[in-house]
Amino acid sequence: MITETDQLSDALSQAAKLWPELSGQRTLLLRKVLEVGIETIEQEATQKTKSRIAGVEKLAGSMPGVWPANWKQELAEDWPS
């Protein structure tokens, strides 16, 4: 159950202008608004992931010498066998 607030009511009125074939069918308009919202969220999430990956790839290999060549061995020595 969803309460139709003023904001939602306005959004559905705007949606009816975008999709006049659904005008007067508020349930279908709401479903359409949700579908478009879901698609937008998925696109933004995908773009954010791509942006993060690009950032990591840009930095990858850009800090030589930060870790000593034998860092794995030194780390392993800190832990008992």
N, C-alpha and C positions, 0 to 999 in steps of 0.2 A: 504494500500500500504506500502510495506517495501522496503527500499533502501538496496541493497545488498552491504554492505561494504566489505572490504578485510577480516575482522574478520569473518563476516557471511559466506563469500565465502569459507574460510578455514574450518569453522565448517561444512558446507554442504559437502565439500570434505571428511572430516573425517567421517561424518555420512554415506556417500555412501560406505565407507569401512566397517562400522558396519552393515549396512543394504543393501547389494548389490542388493537385489531384487528391491530396490527403486532407484538404481543408474540411473542417467539420467532423473529422475523425481524430479526436484528441489522443486517443490511445495509440493510434498508428503514428501520429505526429511525434508523440513522446518516444516511441520505439525508434523512429527515424533519427531523432535528435540523439538518442543514446548510441545508435550505430555510428553516426558521424563522430560523436565524441570519442567512442572507443577507437575508431580508426585514427583519429588525431592523436590520441594518447600513444597508441602503438607506434605511429610515425615519429613522434617526438622522442619516445624511448629508444627507438632504433637509431635516430640521429645522435642522441646523447651518447649511446654506446660507441657509435662510429667515431665521434669526436674524441672520446676518451682513448680509444685504441690509437687514433692518429697521434694524439699527444704522447702516448707511451712510445710509439714507433719513432716519433721525432726525437725523443730523448734517448732512445736505446743506443748504447755505445758512445754516448756523448761525454761520459765521465771516466775516461781511462785513468787508471792509477788510484781510484778511490778505494778499491779493494786490493789487497796484496795478491800476488799471483797464487799463493798457496793458502788462500783464505779458507777453503773447504777443509784442508788438513788442520789448520789452526783451530777451526771451530770444532772439528771432531776430537781434538785433544782435550777440549773442555769437558767432554762427556766420557764417563768411564765405559770400558768395553764390556 
